[in-house]
Structure formats: structure tokens, C-alpha cells
Amino acid sequence: METTETFESLVRAEFAPKSTYLNTAGNGLLPSRTVAALHEAALLRAEGRPLTPLYEDVEACRAGYARLAGVPATRVAAGASVAAHTGVIAASLPAGAEVLTAEDDFTSVLNPFHVRGDLKVRTVPLERIAESVRPGTALVAVSAAQSADGRIADLAALREAARAHGARTYVDFSQAAGWLPMDADAYDFTATVSFKWLLGPHGAAFLTVPEDFGGLSPVLAGWVAAERPWDSCYGPVAELARSARRFDLTHALFTFAGLRRSLELIEELGVAAVHAHDIALADRFRAGLARLGHEPVPAPGSAIVSVPRLGCRQPELSEAGVEVSDRAGNLRASFHLYTTEADVDRLLDVLAG
């Protein structure tokens, strides 16, 4: 585990934001090591050098994410978006299957089930999702932390309810992986994007599946999904990968080149240390809001704080050099490893002005 001094020195070496940046729930900042890796990857292409190191980066990212998620790398697929991963899961369900979802969850977790047209998609408030699992529920799909307001799903209760009724579970960790300790092995399927709390570029997402693939069919499979990709560039794939790599999508090589270094940084710092740092700052903001007479959406233990009716102040805050989000009329601030107490106090000062 990193000491506070080492944590702070590592962060200072990697980040130099030019604003008070409190919008990781929108986009995470890129560490300097990631920027350097992106530059080197671009030079490989520009100078006509072999791209072998970029393919090695993909596998290093798969392994690094697997350690973060707590599953073997053989259960991790490297794709491009949560929506694509959700689409693969949606395609596996029989007509008429019931999918239980949370109200106003992020669209990428929901829409592929709706566009099927022949599934029974049932929606309930997040707080009721565990108690709403029932006999006949085929799948429960939910975000670990809600994008709009940071509320954290009761995943332990959800697992228990799903197990009791024989339902599968699909959890999107896009707003959690990197600051909230996760155990992907506790669910049938999980997904995560790369460009938020994992501090990577856009264009990569991970899917975790059971050892037996959970009944999924690799409907988006191309040559990279083959057991021997370079021998599978022409004609139908003769043998799909024996691991979750059969669900890979063609890799955005530059993205994975950068993401490898971002994942290494998170691993060096340790998710436990990042979690403690982020939550302390979010709680500092909540306390400051109370002094100003504002009440955020209840989301204890979350690194995301959403304040009703203050979203309209986002342009003003941005003008003052404070970057937050306006989500559904709420002001959404999100705190990550490069955020400081001074950043929190700056946001509170502008809101008080």
C-alpha cells in the first residue's frame, strides 16, 4: 500500500491540470506517462516501424484490468464500448426473457435490451432493484454507480436476490472501476469503459464473462476473436479463441498503448488508497454544501456528488475555471486522485459567490 507521501508524489508527477477539474465522471485526466505512450504509438505508425509493441499493449491491458477486477485474464474481453458488450449479452437472451433494470440508468446499459423488441424489460427505482428480482427474471442489468448522481447499487443484496431466483447479473462498473474496489467474479457479466476513472483514452472497454462464457455467442467476432488471429484474416474463423478473447472487437491500438500506462499507475497507487482519497474529498464537498444550505442527492460512500437545481451554474463555473457537469438539471462533481482539498474549496467558494 502506498504511503500518503508516495501517493501525493506520484500524482504530482503525473498530473498538472490547468483548471479545477472535478469532472472525472465525464472524462478522466490522462497521466503524463499515458500521453508519452500515445506519442510513441503515433510515431510507430508515422515512421513505419513494426506495430508489435501495440498488440503487446492490448494483452498487458487485459492482464492489468483482470487484476483490478479480480478475475483471470482469460475471462476478460477487450472491446470498444459498453453498448457493444451489452448488445452481445442482449443477443444471447431468448425471446420473451425478462430483464430487470434501474430507472434512468445509463443508456448503454439499457438500450440494447430495448431495441431487441421481443424482451420484457422491467424498470424499477435503483433502491428497489434487489427486492424486485422475481421468479422468471432472466437477467438483472445495473450500473454499480449511477452516472447521473453517483448513487451506488446495493450489489450484495442484488447478488443474493439473483442467486435465489436463478437470474444472471450484469453490472456496469464504468463509474466505479478505478476508485471503488470491485470483484467481477461475483457477477455473471461486468463491463467498464476506459476513459473515466481508469484514466485512459477513449475507445476501449472491457467485458468479463464466466469461465463457460455464460451462454454468450460472439456475434460481433472478427479476426481478433480467433484462437490464432493472424491465421484467421480471410474466410470464416476456423477456431474461436478458447478464452474470453472470442468476444474481443478490433482493438484501437493507440488507446490500449496509453491505457496500459494508466492501469499501471492505478495499480501502483492501489485502489484502496484511491478510494480513501476520493471519498474524503466527496465528503468534504458534502459538508461544505450543507453549510451553504444545499442538499445533494443521497449517495453515501460515492465519489460522485450531484446537487439538484444547480446544474444551471455549470457554464458560470466553467468560466471561473471549475469544471463540473450539468446532468438532468443537477450539478455533478466527481473527485479522483488528482483532486485536492483546495479544489473542493474552490468549487464551494464559487458556489457561495
C-alpha positions in Angstrom: 0.0 0.0 0.0 1.2 3.5 -0.9 2.1 5.9 1.9 0.4 9.3 1.7 3.7 10.9 0.7 4.3 8.4 -2.1 0.7 8.7 -3.3 0.9 12.5 -3.5 4.3 12.5 -5.1 3.2 10.0 -7.8 0.1 12.1 -8.5 2.1 15.3 -8.7 4.5 13.7 -11.2 1.7 12.6 -13.5 -0.9 15.4 -13.5 -0.8 19.1 -14.0 -4.4 20.3 -14.6 -4.8 23.8 -15.9 -8.3 24.1 -14.2 -10.0 23.0 -11.1 -11.0 19.7 -12.6 -14.0 17.9 -10.9 -15.5 16.0 -13.9 -13.9 12.6 -13.9 -17.4 11.1 -14.2 -17.3 12.7 -17.7 -13.7 12.1 -18.6 -10.7 11.3 -16.6 -7.4 13.2 -17.0 -4.6 11.5 -18.8 -1.4 10.9 -16.8 1.8 12.1 -18.3 3.1 8.6 -18.8 -0.1 7.9 -20.9 0.5 11.0 -23.0 4.0 9.9 -23.7 2.9 6.4 -24.6 0.3 7.8 -27.1 3.0 9.9 -28.6 5.3 6.9 -29.1 2.5 4.9 -30.5 1.8 7.6 -33.1 5.5 7.7 -34.0 5.5 3.9 -34.7 2.8 4.5 -37.3 4.3 7.7 -38.7 7.8 6.2 -39.0 6.7 2.8 -40.4 8.1 0.7 -37.6 6.6 -2.7 -36.6 3.4 -2.4 -34.6 4.1 -5.5 -32.5 4.5 -3.4 -29.2 1.0 -2.1 -29.7 -0.5 -5.6 -29.8 1.5 -6.4 -26.7 -0.1 -3.4 -25.0 -3.6 -4.9 -25.6 -2.6 -8.0 -23.7 -0.9 -6.1 -20.9 -4.2 -4.1 -20.5 -6.2 -7.3 -20.4 -4.0 -8.6 -17.7 -3.9 -5.3 -15.8 -7.6 -4.9 -15.8 -8.1 -8.6 -14.8 -6.0 -7.9 -11.7 -8.1 -4.9 -10.9 -11.4 -6.8 -11.5 -10.2 -9.9 -9.5 -10.6 -12.4 -12.3 -8.2 -14.4 -14.6 -7.2 -12.6 -17.8 -8.9 -15.5 -19.7 -12.2 -14.1 -18.6 -11.6 -10.6 -19.9 -12.6 -9.4 -23.4 -11.2 -6.2 -24.8 -13.7 -4.2 -26.8 -14.7 -0.7 -27.7 -17.8 0.3 -25.8 -20.2 -0.8 -23.0 -23.1 -0.6 -25.5 -21.4 -3.2 -27.7 -20.8 -5.5 -24.8 -24.4 -5.0 -23.7 -25.5 -5.9 -27.2 -23.7 -9.2 -27.1 -25.5 -10.0 -23.8 -28.9 -8.9 -25.1 -28.4 -11.0 -28.2 -28.0 -14.1 -26.0 -31.4 -13.9 -24.4 -34.4 -15.9 -25.6 -37.4 -14.1 -26.9 -39.7 -13.1 -24.0 -37.0 -13.1 -21.4 -37.4 -10.6 -18.6 -34.6 -8.1 -18.0 -34.7 -6.1 -14.8 -33.1 -2.6 -14.9 -32.9 0.6 -12.9 -34.8 3.8 -13.7 -32.7 6.4 -15.6 -29.6 4.2 -15.7 -27.0 5.0 -18.3 -28.3 4.3 -21.8 -25.5 2.0 -22.9 -26.6 -0.4 -20.1 -30.3 -0.3 -21.2 -30.8 0.3 -24.9 -29.6 -2.9 -26.5 -32.3 -4.8 -24.4 -35.0 -2.4 -25.6 -34.1 -2.5 -29.3 -34.5 -6.2 -29.4 -38.2 -5.6 -29.3 -39.0 -9.1 -28.0 -37.7 -8.9 -24.5 -39.7 -7.9 -21.3 -37.7 -5.0 -19.9 -38.9 -4.1 -16.5 -37.7 -0.9 -14.8 -37.8 -0.1 -11.1 -36.1 2.5 -8.9 -32.5 1.7 -8.1 -33.3 1.3 -4.4 -35.8 -1.4 -5.2 -33.8 -3.4 -7.7 -32.8 -6.2 -5.4 -36.3 -6.7 -3.9 -37.7 -6.7 -7.5 -35.9 -9.8 -8.7 -38.6 -12.5 -9.1 -39.1 -16.0 -10.5 -38.8 -15.7 -14.2 -36.3 -12.8 -14.2 -33.6 -13.8 -16.6 -31.1 -11.0 -16.1 -30.6 -8.0 -13.9 -28.6 -5.2 -15.5 -27.5 -2.2 -13.5 -24.6 0.3 -13.1 -22.6 -0.1 -9.9 -22.6 3.7 -9.5 -25.2 5.8 -11.3 -23.8 8.2 -13.9 -26.4 10.8 -13.2 -26.0 11.2 -9.5 -23.4 8.8 -8.1 -25.8 6.5 -6.2 -24.3 3.1 -5.5 -26.3 0.0 -6.1 -26.7 -2.5 -3.2 -24.7 -5.1 -5.1 -24.6 -7.6 -2.2 -28.4 -7.6 -2.0 -28.7 -7.9 -5.7 -26.3 -10.9 -5.9 -28.3 -12.7 -3.2 -31.7 -12.0 -4.8 -30.4 -13.0 -8.2 -29.0 -16.3 -6.8 -32.3 -17.0 -5.0 -34.3 -16.7 -8.3 -31.8 -18.1 -10.7 -31.2 -14.8 -12.5 -28.0 -13.7 -14.1 -26.3 -10.4 -13.2 -24.7 -7.8 -15.4 -23.0 -4.8 -13.7 -21.5 -1.8 -15.5 -18.5 -0.5 -13.5 -17.8 2.4 -15.8 -18.4 4.9 -13.0 -16.7 2.8 -10.3 -13.7 0.8 -11.6 -10.6 2.7 -10.5 -11.9 4.1 -7.2 -14.4 1.5 -5.9 -13.0 -1.9 -5.1 -14.6 -4.5 -7.4 -14.9 -8.2 -7.6 -16.1 -9.1 -11.1 -16.2 -12.8 -10.1 -19.3 -12.1 -8.0 -21.4 -11.4 -11.2 -22.0 -13.2 -14.4 -21.0 -10.3 -16.6 -19.4 -6.9 -16.0 -18.4 -4.1 -18.3 -16.3 -1.0 -17.9 -15.1 1.9 -20.2 -11.5 3.1 -20.2 -11.8 6.9 -20.3 -13.3 7.8 -16.9 -11.8 6.6 -13.5 -9.3 4.3 -15.3 -7.7 7.4 -16.7 -7.3 6.1 -20.3 -8.1 7.4 -23.7 -11.5 6.9 -25.4 -12.0 3.8 -27.5 -11.6 0.8 -25.1 -14.0 -1.1 -22.9 -13.7 -4.4 -21.0 -16.2 -7.3 -20.6 -15.8 -10.0 -18.0 -17.6 -13.3 -18.5 -17.8 -16.7 -16.7 -15.4 -19.5 -17.5 -18.2 -21.1 -19.6 -19.0 -17.8 -21.3 -22.5 -17.7 -19.7 -24.3 -18.7 -22.9 -23.0 -15.7 -24.9 -22.4 -16.1 -28.6 -19.6 -13.9 -30.1 -21.9 -12.3 -32.6 -19.5 -9.4 -33.2 -16.5 -11.6 -33.7 -13.9 -10.8 -36.3 -10.3 -11.9 -36.9 -9.1 -10.8 -33.5 -11.5 -13.2 -31.8 -9.8 -16.2 -33.3 -7.6 -18.6 -31.4 -4.9 -17.7 -33.9 -5.8 -14.2 -35.2 -3.1 -13.8 -37.8 -4.0 -17.1 -39.4 -7.7 -16.1 -39.4 -7.7 -12.9 -41.6 -9.6 -14.4 -44.5 -12.7 -16.5 -44.7 -14.7 -17.6 -41.7 -12.8 -18.0 -38.4 -12.0 -21.7 -38.1 -11.5 -21.7 -34.3 -12.6 -19.0 -31.9 -10.4 -18.1 -29.0 -10.7 -20.6 -26.1 -10.8 -17.6 -23.7 -13.0 -14.5 -23.4 -10.9 -13.1 -26.2 -13.5 -14.6 -28.5 -15.6 -11.5 -27.6 -12.9 -9.0 -28.5 -13.6 -6.3 -31.0 -10.9 -4.9 -33.3 -8.5 -3.1 -31.0 -8.0 0.7 -31.0 -4.3 0.2 -30.7 -3.3 3.7 -29.7 -5.9 3.7 -27.0 -4.6 0.5 -25.4 -1.0 1.8 -25.7 -2.0 4.7 -23.5 -4.4 2.7 -21.3 -1.6 0.3 -20.3 0.3 3.1 -18.5 -2.9 4.4 -16.9 -3.7 1.0 -15.5 -0.1 0.6 -14.2 -0.5 3.9 -12.3 -3.7 2.8 -10.6 -2.1 -0.4 -9.7 0.9 1.4 -8.2 -1.3 3.7 -6.2 -3.7 0.9 -5.1 -7.5 1.1 -5.4 -7.9 1.2 -1.6 -5.8 4.3 -1.4 -7.6 6.0 -4.3 -10.9 5.1 -2.8 -10.0 6.7 0.6 -8.7 9.8 -1.2 -11.7 10.3 -3.4 -14.3 9.6 -0.7 -12.7 12.0 1.7 -12.9 14.8 -0.9 -16.5 14.0 -1.8 -17.4 14.1 1.9 -15.7 17.4 2.3 -17.8 18.8 -0.6 -21.0 17.4 1.0 -20.1 19.1 4.3 -19.5 22.4 2.5 -22.8 22.1 0.7 -24.6 21.7 4.0 -23.0 24.9 5.2 -24.3 26.7 2.1 -27.8 25.3 2.5 -27.7 22.8 -0.4 -28.7 19.1 -0.1 -27.1 16.7 -2.6 -28.8 13.5 -3.9 -28.1 10.9 -1.1 -25.2 8.8 -2.3 -23.2 7.9 0.8 -19.8 6.4 0.0 -19.7 7.7 -3.6 -17.0 9.7 -5.3 -19.8 11.4 -7.3 -21.9 14.2 -5.7 -25.0 15.5 -7.5 -26.8 18.7 -6.4 -30.4 19.3 -7.6 -31.2 22.5 -9.3 -27.6 23.7 -9.5 -26.8 22.3 -12.9 -27.6 25.7 -14.5 -24.5 27.1 -12.8 -22.2 24.8 -14.8 -21.4 27.5 -17.5 -20.6 30.0 -14.8 -18.3 27.6 -13.0 -16.5 26.7 -16.2 -15.9 30.4 -16.9 -14.3 30.6 -13.4 -12.1 27.6 -14.3 -14.0 25.0 -12.3 -15.0 22.0 -14.5 -18.1 20.1 -13.4 -21.1 18.6 -15.3 -24.8 19.5 -15.7 -26.8 16.3 -15.6 -30.6 16.4 -15.7 -30.5 19.8 -14.1 -28.2 18.7 -11.3 -24.6 19.9 -10.7 -22.4 16.8 -10.8 -19.0 17.0 -9.2 -16.7 13.9 -9.2 -13.5 13.6 -7.2 -10.5 11.5 -8.2 -6.9 11.0 -7.3 -5.7 14.4 -8.8 -8.3 16.4 -6.9 -7.2 18.3 -3.8 -8.9 19.9 -0.8 -8.1 23.2 -2.4 -10.1 22.2 -5.5 -13.1 21.3 -3.3 -12.9 24.6 -1.5 -12.6 26.5 -4.8 -15.8 24.9 -6.0 -17.6 25.8 -2.8 -16.3 29.4 -2.9 -17.6 29.9 -6.4 -21.0 28.4 -5.5 -21.2 30.7 -2.5 -20.4 33.8 -4.6 
